[in-house]
Amino acid sequence: MAEPYTGRPMDLGNMRYNGCRSITLYCRCKHEATVNVDAYPDHLAVPDMRLRFRCSKCGQRPYASRPNSTELGQKLNPSG
C-alpha cells in the first residue's frame, strides 16, 4: 500500500501551471460553487482558499476547496 502524501498542499501557482484557473468549493449544505481565482497570488494554498469564501446559500464557510476537475481534465486529455 502506498504511503499517504505528507508534503505541502498544491498552491494556486502550481494549479495554474497545470492549466486550471478555478476552484470548486464544497459546503455542508450540499451546495457547490466554482470560482475563478485569477485575482489571487500564486503562493496561496488551494485547501486554504475555502477560508476566503462563504456559501451563497447558507452563509457557512465551505468545508473543502479543490482545483476545478473539469479544467484539469481538459489539460490532461486535450482531445476530449
C-alpha positions in Angstrom: 0.0 0.0 0.0 1.3 3.5 -0.9 2.3 5.9 1.9 0.0 8.9 2.3 1.2 12.2 0.9 2.7 14.4 3.6 4.1 17.2 1.5 2.9 20.7 1.1 -0.5 21.3 -0.4 -0.9 22.4 -4.0 -0.7 26.2 -4.4 -2.5 28.4 -6.9 0.7 28.9 -8.9 1.1 25.1 -9.4 -2.6 24.7 -10.2 -2.4 27.4 -12.9 0.8 25.8 -14.3 -1.3 22.7 -14.7 -4.0 24.5 -16.7 -6.5 25.2 -14.0 -7.7 28.7 -13.2 -10.6 28.0 -10.9 -11.5 26.1 -7.8 -14.6 24.2 -6.7 -15.9 24.9 -3.2 -18.0 22.4 -1.3 -20.4 23.3 1.5 -22.0 21.1 4.1 -25.4 22.2 2.9 -24.6 20.3 -0.3 -24.0 23.5 -2.4 -21.0 23.5 -4.7 -19.6 26.6 -6.5 -16.8 27.0 -9.0 -14.9 30.3 -8.6 -12.2 31.8 -10.8 -9.1 32.6 -8.7 -7.0 34.6 -11.2 -7.1 37.6 -8.8 -5.3 35.7 -6.0 -1.5 35.4 -5.7 0.3 32.2 -6.7 1.6 31.3 -3.2 -1.8 30.7 -1.6 -2.6 27.0 -0.9 -5.7 25.6 -2.7 -7.1 24.0 0.5 -6.8 27.3 2.4 -8.9 29.1 -0.2 -12.1 27.9 1.4 -11.4 30.3 4.3 -11.8 33.2 2.0 -15.4 32.4 0.9 -18.8 31.9 2.3 -21.6 29.7 0.9 -24.2 31.8 -1.1 -27.0 29.6 0.2 -26.4 29.1 3.9 -23.6 31.6 4.7 -21.3 29.0 6.2 -17.6 28.6 5.2 -17.1 25.7 2.7 -15.6 22.6 4.2 -13.3 22.0 1.2 -11.8 23.7 -1.9 -10.2 21.8 -4.7 -9.0 22.6 -8.2 -11.8 22.5 -10.8 -11.5 19.0 -12.1 -13.2 19.9 -15.4 -10.3 22.3 -16.3 -7.7 19.8 -15.1 -9.2 17.1 -17.3 -9.0 19.4 -20.4 -5.3 19.8 -19.9 -4.7 16.1 -19.3 -6.9 14.9 -22.1 -6.9 17.7 -24.8 -8.8 15.5 -27.3 -11.9 15.1 -25.4 
